[in-house]
Structures are given as C-alpha cells and as structure tokens.
C-alpha cells in the first residue's frame, strides 16, 4: 500500500511540474544620448550579434540620436547616417530627445518616416501637417510576453517644451511628462506582462516619477548623460551615459506572466571588436574631404576647461566685447590635442549653431545672469 501511495504521489508531482509555468527571459539592450557618435556603432553591432546568438533581444533608444558629430549632422541629409545604421541593426522602439528637434519639426517629421523602428512619445501633441501625431506607446509581443513601452520627453527647460529654439516647437504642445507617463501606464498595465518607460526627462525627473508610482517595471532613461543602475521604490532605473560608450543590458525573468527579477548591467563597448561591415560603412561617412579639411591648429593640448575658456574668449573677440560668456555644458569635447584641427573637429566642439548676442551689462547684472541661468 505504501508503494502504491508513493507511486501516486510521484505521478501527481510529475503532473504538477508539467503544468507549472516555465520561466521566460526578456533581454532589453538600451542606448541613450548617442549624439551621432557612430564611430562606436561597429562595436555595438558585435555586442548585439553576440547577445542575439543566445536570447531574444529588444533594442531600445531613449533619445538624442544626433547633434554632436559633423559626419552625421552635416551629411547631405542630416542625421541619416545614424538612422541608417539603427535601421540596419534592427532597433525596435525609441522615444524623442530634445535634440531630435534641432533641425525643426518638419524635418523631424520626415526623418521619422525613415525610421524602421517605432517612435513613441506620450507628451507631444501635434495638430500640424508637418509633424504627424506620434503614438504614446507601443506593445511588442516576444515569445508570448507582452511588453509595453511608453515614451516621454523633457519639457522642463523650454519652459513648456524641450530645450532648443522656440521656433522648432511652434504648433506643438508638451504636457507634463510625468503626468502623461502615469496616465498611459495606468491604461497599459492591465494589458501587458512587462511595462517599460523610455524616458528623456533626466534621471532626476525619473526618480521623482518613481517616487509617485510603481506601475513601471523598468525605466530606460536619458538626457542627463549619467550612468544609472538603481532601484527606486521597487522599479529599476537605468541610463547608459552618452556617446555610445556603453550599452545597457537588462535581463528580466518572468513566470506565469509575472516579473520575478530584473537585473541590469552596463557593458563597455570598447571591449568588443568592430563588426567589419558596419566599420566599412562608418569609414565611408568619415571619408568626407570637406569635413576633414584643416582650418587651424592648437599650439598645445586643451582640456574641457581650457576649451571653454578659449570659446568664451572667442565670443568676446567676435562681439568686440570686454567679457565673453559660454556655458560649460555646451562644450561637447573633453579635450583637443595639439596640432591641426579640421572642420569636423571644430563642429564637434560646439554642434548647436549657437548665435552670439552682444549687450551692455553692469557687473551686478552679469552676476545675476550667471546665478539665474547657471
């Protein structure tokens, strides 16, 4: 009798194990604030290929895909080298950054048509024909797992719109990104197994949001150019810095449609050999003779602060002024070596097309401007 009972028990255990939901794994590879640094794309291609050999992969970008590299920004169609490479690699979803608007909303509307990946943004509202309304979110089904991606972009610096020239945003509205993120999270949460916020608000604003809601399982962030791997109020908050130096790898394990764990790691791309076909494509972009033309030389090496001082002095010289101001955040190179400098290198130093304004100010007014603005 004991043997019969044991046999029945073993059969029941086997049946229960057979019916138990199996564990499923989702791998999300993320980038943000690439700023047109396509020289690192061949290494990214190798890293993605190696990951795809072992798992189903979703590729996500959190905005600011261009502005920062002359070979992309001054291409015959500005930004297109970046988009062509992302299309070829098979990105799945992205949101907008503030620099997506640098060439105007009409240009951005045309560029979005060239993107083979879904572009989502919950807090940009458009009734203009030049910029079609974007979806607030998308849902991707992988191996029976439904993954929702909500996108948002900063509106804090405008004010009321992303940082940039006000003319680029005419006819568009940018409601509060945190409020819109929570609105669509509440709508999507019952319909998906995994909910991801793709945010170009900045990690400080992401952290604020996560203090108010636990609806998201993961935040893929951007805008502040930092490295983040933090859990805030039970939600994983990530960011990969800038310039495609790292790729973010998030591994999420689910069982029965419920998230069991979410782990993130930053992977330096300089540890990967470049993919030969992508390297050849990047080399073609970098062979532009006009952009490689020398325009001057530095007598000695300059670090970031040296470059900022040189730029402020150049502003004063251009305006025939006694004092020149330039914001250190706009100095986009960390250093320049001694020797010849080409057109592309000068552009990369300050890729924003900044205009010089000349005005008369007292020392007290200059101080107030510095304290208020910076």
C-alpha positions in Angstrom: 0.0 0.0 0.0 2.9 2.4 0.9 4.5 1.7 -2.5 1.2 2.4 -4.3 0.7 5.6 -2.4 4.3 6.7 -3.2 3.8 5.9 -6.8 0.6 8.0 -7.0 2.4 10.9 -5.2 5.2 10.8 -7.7 2.8 10.8 -10.6 1.0 13.8 -9.0 4.3 15.7 -8.6 5.2 15.0 -12.2 1.8 16.2 -13.4 2.1 19.4 -11.3 5.6 20.1 -12.6 4.5 19.5 -16.1 1.7 22.1 -15.6 3.8 24.7 -13.8 4.5 27.8 -15.9 8.1 27.8 -17.3 10.4 30.7 -16.7 10.8 33.1 -19.6 13.6 35.6 -20.1 13.4 39.0 -21.9 16.7 40.8 -22.8 16.5 44.5 -23.5 19.5 46.3 -24.9 19.4 50.1 -24.4 21.2 53.2 -25.6 20.6 56.9 -24.9 22.2 60.2 -25.9 24.2 58.7 -28.7 24.7 62.2 -30.1 25.7 60.9 -33.6 28.8 59.1 -32.3 28.6 56.4 -35.0 32.3 55.6 -34.6 31.3 53.3 -31.8 28.5 51.6 -33.8 30.6 48.7 -35.2 31.3 47.6 -31.6 27.6 47.9 -30.8 26.8 45.7 -33.8 29.2 43.0 -32.5 27.7 43.1 -29.0 24.2 42.9 -30.3 25.0 40.0 -32.6 26.6 38.0 -29.7 23.6 38.6 -27.5 21.1 37.6 -30.2 23.0 34.3 -30.5 21.8 33.4 -27.0 18.5 35.1 -26.4 15.6 37.1 -27.9 16.6 40.7 -27.8 14.7 44.0 -27.9 16.7 47.1 -28.9 15.6 50.4 -27.3 16.9 54.0 -27.6 16.0 56.9 -25.2 16.6 59.9 -27.5 19.1 62.4 -28.7 20.3 60.3 -31.6 22.0 63.2 -33.4 23.8 66.6 -32.8 27.4 66.0 -31.8 29.2 64.6 -34.8 29.8 66.5 -38.1 29.9 63.4 -40.2 26.2 62.7 -39.2 24.9 66.2 -38.6 26.4 67.7 -41.8 25.6 64.8 -44.0 23.6 65.5 -47.2 20.5 64.5 -45.2 21.5 65.5 -41.6 21.1 62.6 -39.2 20.5 60.0 -41.8 23.8 58.0 -41.2 22.6 57.5 -37.7 19.2 56.3 -38.7 20.5 54.1 -41.5 22.8 52.3 -39.0 20.0 51.9 -36.4 17.6 50.5 -39.1 20.3 48.0 -40.3 20.9 46.8 -36.7 17.2 46.4 -36.1 16.2 48.8 -33.3 12.7 48.1 -32.1 11.5 51.2 -30.3 12.7 54.7 -29.4 11.4 58.0 -27.9 12.3 61.6 -28.7 15.0 63.6 -27.2 15.2 67.4 -27.2 17.9 67.3 -29.9 15.7 65.4 -32.3 14.1 68.9 -32.9 17.3 70.7 -33.7 16.6 70.9 -37.4 12.9 71.8 -36.9 9.8 69.7 -36.5 9.1 69.5 -40.3 12.5 67.9 -40.8 11.9 65.6 -37.8 8.5 64.5 -39.2 10.2 63.5 -42.5 13.0 61.7 -40.6 10.5 59.6 -38.5 9.2 58.3 -41.8 12.7 56.9 -42.5 12.9 55.1 -39.1 12.1 51.4 -39.3 11.6 51.3 -35.6 8.6 52.6 -33.6 8.9 56.1 -32.2 6.7 56.7 -29.2 6.1 59.9 -27.1 3.2 60.4 -24.8 3.7 64.1 -24.1 4.0 65.7 -27.5 0.7 66.8 -29.1 0.5 67.9 -32.7 -2.2 69.2 -34.9 0.2 70.3 -37.7 0.6 68.5 -41.0 4.4 68.9 -40.8 4.7 66.7 -37.7 2.2 63.9 -37.5 0.9 62.8 -34.1 3.1 60.1 -32.6 1.6 57.2 -30.6 2.1 57.4 -26.8 3.2 53.8 -26.5 3.7 50.5 -28.4 3.3 46.9 -27.3 5.8 44.2 -28.5 5.0 40.5 -28.2 8.0 38.2 -27.7 7.6 34.5 -27.0 4.1 35.2 -25.7 5.3 38.0 -23.4 3.5 41.3 -24.0 5.9 44.3 -23.3 4.6 47.8 -23.3 6.9 50.8 -24.0 5.7 54.3 -23.0 7.8 57.2 -24.2 8.2 60.7 -22.8 10.5 63.7 -23.4 11.5 66.6 -21.2 9.5 69.8 -21.2 11.3 71.4 -18.3 13.9 73.7 -19.9 11.8 75.4 -22.6 9.9 76.3 -20.5 6.9 74.2 -21.6 8.9 72.4 -24.3 12.2 70.6 -24.7 15.5 72.6 -24.7 16.0 74.2 -28.1 14.9 77.1 -30.3 11.3 78.0 -29.7 10.6 78.2 -33.4 11.2 74.4 -33.6 8.2 73.7 -31.4 5.6 76.1 -32.8 2.2 74.4 -33.1 3.2 71.6 -30.7 2.3 71.1 -27.1 4.3 69.2 -24.5 2.2 68.3 -21.5 3.8 67.3 -18.2 5.8 64.2 -19.0 5.3 62.6 -15.6 1.6 63.0 -15.7 1.4 61.6 -19.2 3.6 58.7 -18.2 1.3 57.8 -15.3 -1.8 58.2 -17.5 -0.7 55.7 -20.1 0.9 53.4 -17.6 -2.5 53.0 -15.9 -4.1 52.3 -19.3 -1.4 49.8 -20.3 -0.7 48.0 -17.1 -3.7 45.5 -17.2 -2.8 44.7 -20.8 0.9 43.8 -20.6 3.2 41.5 -18.7 6.0 44.0 -18.6 5.8 47.8 -18.6 8.8 49.9 -19.6 9.1 53.8 -19.6 11.5 55.1 -22.2 12.3 58.5 -20.8 14.2 61.5 -22.0 13.4 63.5 -18.8 16.7 63.0 -17.0 17.4 60.6 -14.1 16.4 63.2 -11.5 13.0 63.6 -13.0 12.7 59.8 -13.5 13.5 59.4 -9.8 10.8 61.9 -8.9 8.3 60.0 -11.0 9.1 56.6 -9.4 8.5 58.2 -6.0 4.9 58.6 -7.2 4.1 55.3 -8.9 5.1 51.7 -9.0 3.3 50.9 -12.3 6.5 50.5 -14.3 8.9 47.6 -14.1 11.8 49.4 -15.8 12.9 52.9 -16.8 15.3 53.3 -19.7 16.4 56.9 -19.2 18.4 59.6 -21.0 19.1 63.3 -21.2 21.4 63.8 -18.2 24.3 61.8 -19.6 24.9 59.8 -16.4 25.4 56.1 -15.6 22.5 54.8 -13.5 21.7 51.4 -12.2 19.4 52.0 -9.3 16.2 50.6 -7.8 13.8 53.4 -6.8 10.6 52.4 -5.0 10.8 48.9 -6.4 11.5 49.9 -10.0 14.8 49.6 -11.9 16.1 52.9 -13.1 18.8 52.8 -15.8 20.9 55.1 -18.0 24.0 54.5 -20.1 25.8 57.9 -20.1 26.4 59.3 -23.5 28.2 58.9 -26.9 27.6 55.2 -27.2 30.4 54.3 -24.8 28.2 51.7 -23.1 25.2 49.5 -23.9 22.7 48.7 -21.2 21.7 45.1 -20.8 18.5 44.4 -18.8 17.6 40.8 -18.1 14.0 40.3 -16.9 12.8 36.9 -15.8 9.0 36.2 -15.8 7.0 33.2 -14.7 3.3 32.9 -15.4 3.2 36.5 -16.7 4.7 37.9 -13.5 8.1 39.6 -13.2 10.3 37.5 -10.9 13.5 39.6 -11.3 15.1 42.5 -13.2 18.8 42.8 -13.4 20.8 45.5 -15.3 24.5 45.9 -16.2 26.4 48.5 -18.1 28.7 46.9 -20.8 31.6 49.0 -22.1 31.7 48.8 -25.9 35.4 49.3 -26.2 35.8 45.6 -25.2 34.2 44.4 -28.5 35.9 44.0 -31.8 34.2 46.2 -34.5 31.9 44.4 -36.9 33.7 44.6 -40.3 30.6 45.6 -42.4 29.5 48.3 -40.0 33.1 49.6 -39.8 33.2 49.9 -43.6 30.0 51.9 -43.6 31.2 54.2 -40.8 34.6 54.7 -42.6 32.7 55.8 -45.7 30.9 58.5 -43.7 34.2 59.6 -42.2 36.0 60.0 -45.6 34.2 63.3 -46.4 37.1 65.6 -47.7 35.2 68.8 -46.9 34.8 67.9 -43.3 38.4 66.7 -43.0 39.8 70.0 -44.4 42.2 71.7 -41.8 41.1 75.1 -40.6 43.7 75.9 -37.9 45.9 74.4 -35.2 46.2 74.3 -31.4 49.7 75.2 -30.2 49.2 72.9 -27.2 46.7 70.4 -25.8 43.5 71.8 -24.2 41.2 70.1 -21.7 37.5 70.8 -21.3 38.0 73.9 -19.2 40.7 75.1 -21.5 38.4 74.8 -24.4 35.6 76.6 -22.5 37.9 79.5 -21.7 39.1 79.6 -25.4 35.4 79.6 -26.6 34.5 82.4 -24.1 37.5 84.5 -25.3 36.4 83.8 -28.9 32.9 85.0 -28.2 34.3 88.3 -26.7 36.6 88.7 -29.7 33.8 88.1 -32.2 31.5 90.6 -30.5 34.3 93.1 -29.8 33.3 92.9 -26.1 35.3 93.1 -22.9 33.8 89.9 -21.5 32.6 86.7 -23.2 30.3 84.1 -21.7 29.8 80.5 -22.8 28.0 77.7 -20.9 30.4 74.8 -20.0 27.5 72.3 -20.8 27.8 73.4 -24.4 31.4 72.4 -24.7 31.0 68.9 -26.2 34.6 67.7 -26.4 36.6 66.7 -23.3 39.9 67.7 -25.0 41.7 68.6 -28.2 45.3 67.6 -28.8 48.0 69.9 -30.0 48.2 70.2 -33.8 45.9 70.7 -36.8 42.2 70.9 -36.4 39.7 70.1 -39.2 36.2 71.4 -39.9 34.6 68.4 -38.3 36.5 68.7 -35.0 35.6 72.4 -34.7 31.9 71.5 -35.3 32.0 68.7 -32.7 33.3 71.2 -30.1 30.1 73.2 -30.4 27.5 71.5 -32.6 24.5 73.7 -31.8 24.8 76.6 -34.2 24.8 79.0 -31.2 24.3 82.7 -32.1 26.4 85.3 -30.4 24.5 88.1 -28.7 26.1 91.4 -27.7 24.7 93.6 -24.9 25.8 96.2 -22.3 25.7 94.9 -18.7 26.9 96.1 -15.3 29.0 93.7 -13.2 25.9 93.2 -11.0 23.7 92.3 -14.0 26.4 89.8 -15.2 26.4 88.2 -11.7 22.6 87.9 -11.7 22.6 86.3 -15.2 25.2 83.7 -14.1 23.3 82.9 -10.8 19.9 82.8 -12.5 20.9 80.8 -15.6 23.7 78.6 -14.5 
